[in-house]
Amino acid sequence: MTLNPNGTYTGFIKVQMELCKPPQAPAPGNSGCMNTLHISSTNTVGEVIEALLKKFLVTESPAKFALYKRCYREDQVYACKLSDREHPLYLRLAAGPRTDTLSFVLREHEIGEWEAFSLPELQNFLRILDKEEDEQLYNLKRRYTAYRQKLEAALSEVWKPG
């Protein structure tokens, strides 16, 4: 780390990118890799997320991602989502030089955090779900009709007047 005359400092943090699906980016291979980022002590979590996405040409909204700190204590691993106002470089400095005590992970928001999506994206999800529901309903009605016809045919064979 480098101390600046104004009291701020700069340094590097390493961030593991653990994404459920590859991000929408021209450069392949962004998920599951370790990335190094040079930041300032004044940079917040939100700014770090934006910088990572920009560095790796990820076109998705930064609101869809969260930065976690991963701590290792007594053979246990703890992951904690950081607030947008925290300062990762300060956390790194406070944890000491050993990267096995504290690391950072970039992840997509947990399922259920719908506020990360824009209104048009949510409307598109609803359109897709409506279409899938219509297809399922059509298939169910078709199977029901075929089963009913077979059942009526079988019943008419059994109940023939004779």
N, C-alpha and C positions, 0 to 999 in steps of 0.2 A: 504494500500500500504506500501511497505517496501523500504526504501532508502538504497542503497548499498554504500560502501565506495568510489567506483569509480564514483559516481554521477548518476548512473542509478538507476531505481527503478523497482520493480516488484509488480504485483497485479492481481486482477481477473476482468475479464469482462464477462458479460452475453451476449450470442448471441442467438437470436431467429432463428431457422432454418425453413424458409418458402420455401419449395421446391414444385414445380409443381407435381412432381412424386416422389415416394420413391426412394432414391438413391440405386444403386447397392451395397448392403452391406449385410453381413450375419446377422447383428443385426437388427431386425424389429423395427419399430416405431421411426425412426429418423426424419421424417418430421413433422414440426409443433410444435416442443418442444423447451424449453429453455435450453441452455447448458452453463455451466460455464467453463471458460478457464483461467488458470494461465499463464500470459505472462510477458514479460519484456518491458520496455519503448523503447528498441531498436527494438522490433519486428514490422515488417511492416504488412500491410494488406495482402499482398501475403503470408507471413509466417503464419499469423493467419488462413487464409483459409486452407493452407496445414495442419496446426496443428489440426484444427477442423475435417477435412476429415480423417486424420490419427487416431485421437482419436475415431471416430465413425466408423472406418473400411470402409469408403466409397472408392470404387475402381475407381470412375470416375476421370477424369483429373481435377485438380484445376482450369485450364483455363476455365472450364465451369461454374464457380461460381463467384459471386461478393459479396463484403461486403458493406452494406449500413448503414449509420447512420440515425436514425429516431429521429427527434426533435419534441418536443411538445411546441407550443407557441400559446397563446391566443385561445384556443380551436381548433387549427389547427394542423394537423400532416404533417410534411415535411420529405420526404425520399430523401437522396442524396447518389449516388454511390461514394464510396471512391476510390481514386487512389491507386495503389499497393504500392506506396512509403509512404503513410500516416501511422501514428503510433496510433492505436486505444487506447492504454493505456493513451497516452498523451491527446487525445480527451476526454476520460472518466474523467481524472483528471481536465481538464479545465472546464468541464461541472458541476463539483461539485458532491457531494455524492448522490443527488437525481436521481434515475433511471427513474423517470417520465419526466425528461427534455431531456435525451438522452439515446437511446438504440441502439443496433446493430442487424442487420438482415442479415442472409446469404441467398442468393437467387441464382437461376440459371440465367444465362444471359438472357436478353430479346430476344424474337424471332427476328431473323435477324442478330444476331451476330455470323455468321457462322465461323469466324476465331477461335472460341473456339474448333472446331472439327478438328480431324486429317483428312488427305487426304483419308485413307481407309474408315473412317466413312462416309465421304461425298460421296465417290464412292458407298458405300452400300446404302445410301439414294437414289442416282440416279437409282440404280438397282431396288430398291423397287418401286420407282415412275414409271419407265419404265414398270414394270410388271403390276402395277395397271392400267396404261394407256392402255396397250395392252388388259387387261381384259375388261375395259370399252368400248373400240373400238369394240371388239368382240361382247359384249352384245348389243351395239347400232346397229351394222350391222345385228345381228340376229333378233332384234325387227323390224328393217326396212324391212327386207326380209319378215317376217311374215305379217306385215302390208300391204306390197305391194301385196302379194299373196291374202290377203283378199279383198283388193281394186279391184284387177283385176277380182277376182271371182264375186264380186258384180257388177262390170261394165259389165261383160259378161252376167249376168242375165238380166240386164236392156236393153242391146243392142242386144238381140237375134232377128234374122230375123224372122219375123213371119207372 
